[in-house]
């Protein structure tokens, strides 16, 4: 039986708006897929999150980049083997039904537009790897940018 361990490491970037006195902070919990069996037709799903705390009333948008292995595209994102150039498809979604690819608003992707509440707000990141991908054994990873614009 072949299996794969894969995870997504989320790197964050904060960009500030021009409004004085408005502040946002961001942190992340990576999407960690765990074991993947390449002959299993069932997808592997996992959940991470983005945590944003903005001054009450501050409008902000959370965007996810395509990842370092996807050549700038969101459809699909790619996990890459840590031992070779081999990749496997995956994606990140803003909904648990895996219907809305979370990106930067381009290429049919969605963003999260929210308003700060003066406390931390939690936004789940739903990950999904399609089943039955013919890949080699090893660890697979990706790294992407989380941008919070306000």
N, C-alpha and C positions, 0 to 999 in steps of 0.2 A: 504494500500500500504506500502511495506517495502522499506526503503532506507538506504543507507550507505554513510557516508562521509569517504573518505580515502585520504591519501597523502603519499608521499615518502619524507623522510628527507634525504638529501644527506650530508654525512660527508666527509671531504676531508683529504687527507694525501699526503704530498709531499715527494718524495724521490729524492735525488740528485745523479747526476753522478759524475764521477771523474774529469771532465774537469774544470779547474780553470777559473774563470771569467764568466762562463755561469750561468745565473740565470733564474728561472721560478717561477711564483706565480700562484695560482689557487683560484678561488671562485666558488660558485654554487648558482643556483636558483632552489629550490626543484620542483619536479613534484607534482602538487596538483590536484588530480582527481576530487574532488567535490562530488556531489551526485551520488549514484549508486542505481538503482532500480533492485532488484534481479529477478523480473519476466520479465524484459525487455531483449529480446534476443540480442539487439545491444550492442557492446562493448562500454566502456567508454575510451576516449583517452584524454591525456593531454601532455603538453610540459614543460620541465624545461630546464636548460642549465648548461654547464660547461664553465667557462671562464678561459683561460690560457694566460698568458703573459710571453714569454720567450725572452731572448736576441736574436737578429736577427741572423739567421743561426743555431740556436740550434735545433737539432733534438730531439723530445720528443714523448712519447706515453701516451695516456690517457686510463686508465683501470677502469672499474667499478666492485666492488665486488658483490658476490651473494646476500648479504643482511643478516640480523641477524636472519630471520625467515625461511630461505630456506634450512637449513641443508647442506650448502656448494654447492648446485646445482643452476644452472641458469634456469632450465627448469621444472617447472616455478619458478619464485621468488614468495614469499608469503607476503601478507599484513596480519598482525595479529590484532585481536580485542584488544582494550585497556582495555576491561572489562572481557575478557575470553580468552581461548586458541584457539578459532575459527580462522581459516585463510581463505583467498581467494587468488586465483591465479592472478598474473599480470606479466608483464615483461617490460623491458626497452630496447629500440632499438636505433641504431645510424642512422636509415633511417625512413622517414615518412611513408613508405609502411609497416612498422613493420615486415620486413623480416630478419634483421640482429640483433640478440640479442647482446647488448653491454655488454661485460664482460671483462675477462682477457686474452682472446685468447685460453682458454682451453674449452673442451667439446662443440666444435662447435660455440663458441662465437667469437665476433670480438672486436678489439681495434681500437683506432684512432692513426695513426702514422702521425705526422705533423712536420713542421719546423717553428720555431719561426720567427716572423716578427718584433720584437722589440716593439710590441704593443699588446693590448689584442685581442685575437681571441675567438670567440663565437662558441660553439659546442652544437647544440640542443640535448636534451635527450627526445626521444619520448616514452611516457608511454602508455600502453594499458592494460585494464582489460577486459577479455572475459565476454560476457553477460550471463545472466541466471544462475548465481551461487547461489545456495541455502544457504544463510548465514543469520545470525541474525542481527538485527538492532544495530548500534553503530558506533564508530570511529575505523578505521583500519589504521595501519601505518607500515612502515619498515624503517630501517636505514642501509645505506651501505657506503662503503669506495670508494672514488675516488682517484686513485693513478696516479700521473704524474711522469713518469720516464724520465730522460734525462742524 
